[in-house]
Amino acid sequence: MRNKIHLYLLVLIAMTVSSACSYTSEKAVLNGDVVNMHGPIYNYPVFESFLESMEMKEAATVRIANYTLEGDLTLYNISSEGSTINLEIDRSKHKSRGNDPVKVNMTCTDLIEEEGQQLFVYTLKECDSSVESFTILSVAKEHVEEHAH
């Protein structure tokens, strides 16, 4: 009986710790992150402010929380100072990252907005990593129009 109680308490503690460590999309939205749910984009005006600051060559930061359909999370921490853009890709909360490193850092020199028929795609270019460009956000035009002022 005593062992069952200990086992029950251990399971309860493990569940509490694992839920406390999760970074839900609701929490990300409340923290002011730009949240990409592969459809809806939350806090898009935060990203627009980041872009405006970059255009004026002001120091700026933004965090993009990308959730997979399974709920796994990858964070893009982006900062800009003048002509450089620093990107930290944080996969520490991504359960299916495999052998990918937990964090990857790169510096890029340009952020390009490309307009397709249905999407705006934001890509970092001329990066100092194994990839010269890296897409950080794709936004359906219908979602941009919802956020127009």
C-alpha positions in Angstrom: 0.0 0.0 0.0 2.8 2.4 1.0 4.6 1.7 -2.3 1.5 2.5 -4.3 1.2 5.8 -2.5 4.8 6.6 -3.3 4.3 5.6 -6.9 1.2 7.7 -7.2 3.0 10.8 -5.7 5.9 10.3 -8.0 3.6 10.2 -11.1 1.7 13.3 -9.8 5.0 15.2 -9.3 6.2 14.2 -12.8 3.0 15.3 -14.4 3.1 18.6 -12.6 6.7 19.3 -13.6 6.1 18.4 -17.2 3.1 20.6 -17.5 4.9 23.5 -15.7 7.8 23.2 -18.2 5.5 23.4 -21.3 5.3 26.6 -23.2 1.7 26.6 -24.5 0.6 28.8 -27.4 -1.7 30.7 -25.0 1.3 31.5 -22.7 3.4 32.6 -25.7 0.6 34.9 -26.9 0.4 36.4 -23.4 4.1 36.9 -23.3 3.9 38.9 -26.5 5.5 36.4 -28.8 4.4 36.2 -32.5 2.8 32.8 -32.5 2.6 30.8 -35.7 0.0 28.0 -35.6 0.4 27.1 -39.3 -2.6 29.1 -40.2 -3.5 31.7 -37.6 -0.7 34.1 -36.6 -1.2 35.7 -33.2 0.4 39.0 -32.2 1.3 39.9 -35.8 1.4 43.6 -35.0 4.4 42.8 -32.8 6.2 41.6 -35.9 5.1 44.6 -37.9 6.6 46.9 -35.1 9.8 44.9 -35.4 9.9 45.4 -39.1 9.3 49.2 -38.7 12.1 49.4 -36.2 14.5 47.6 -38.5 13.6 49.9 -41.4 14.6 52.9 -39.2 17.8 51.1 -38.2 16.8 51.0 -34.6 17.6 48.1 -32.3 14.7 45.7 -32.2 13.9 42.2 -30.9 11.1 39.8 -31.6 10.4 36.2 -30.7 8.5 33.9 -33.0 7.0 30.7 -31.5 6.4 28.1 -34.2 4.1 25.2 -33.3 3.9 22.1 -35.4 0.6 20.3 -35.9 1.6 17.9 -33.2 2.2 20.8 -30.8 6.1 20.8 -30.8 7.7 24.2 -30.4 10.6 25.9 -32.1 11.5 29.4 -31.0 13.1 32.0 -33.2 14.7 34.8 -31.1 15.6 37.6 -33.5 17.4 40.8 -32.8 18.5 43.5 -35.1 21.1 46.2 -34.7 21.8 48.4 -37.7 22.8 46.2 -40.6 23.0 42.8 -38.8 20.2 40.5 -37.8 20.9 37.8 -35.2 18.8 34.7 -35.1 18.8 32.1 -32.4 16.8 28.9 -33.2 15.8 27.3 -30.0 14.6 23.7 -30.3 14.9 22.9 -26.6 11.1 22.4 -26.3 10.8 20.4 -29.6 10.2 16.8 -28.6 11.0 15.4 -32.1 14.2 17.3 -32.8 16.2 14.1 -33.1 19.9 14.8 -33.3 19.5 18.5 -34.2 21.3 20.8 -31.8 19.2 22.4 -29.1 20.2 25.9 -30.2 21.7 27.3 -33.4 22.8 30.9 -33.9 23.4 32.7 -37.2 23.9 36.3 -38.3 22.3 37.5 -41.5 22.4 40.9 -43.3 19.0 41.1 -44.9 15.3 40.4 -44.2 13.2 40.1 -47.3 9.4 40.2 -47.6 8.2 38.2 -50.6 4.5 38.5 -51.6 2.9 35.5 -53.2 -0.7 35.1 -54.3 -1.8 34.0 -50.9 1.2 34.5 -48.6 3.7 37.0 -47.3 6.9 35.1 -46.7 9.7 36.7 -44.5 13.2 35.3 -45.1 16.5 36.1 -43.7 19.2 36.3 -46.4 23.0 36.3 -46.6 23.4 34.3 -43.4 26.7 33.1 -42.0 25.6 29.5 -41.7 25.4 26.4 -43.9 22.2 27.9 -45.3 22.3 31.3 -47.0 18.7 32.0 -46.4 16.2 31.0 -43.7 12.4 31.5 -43.7 11.2 32.8 -40.4 7.5 33.4 -41.0 4.8 32.8 -43.6 1.6 34.7 -43.2 -1.6 34.2 -45.1 -2.8 37.5 -46.6 -6.2 37.0 -45.1 -4.6 37.1 -41.6 -2.6 40.2 -42.4 -5.8 42.0 -43.5 -7.5 41.0 -40.2 -4.7 42.9 -38.4 -4.8 46.1 -40.6 -5.2 49.3 -38.7 
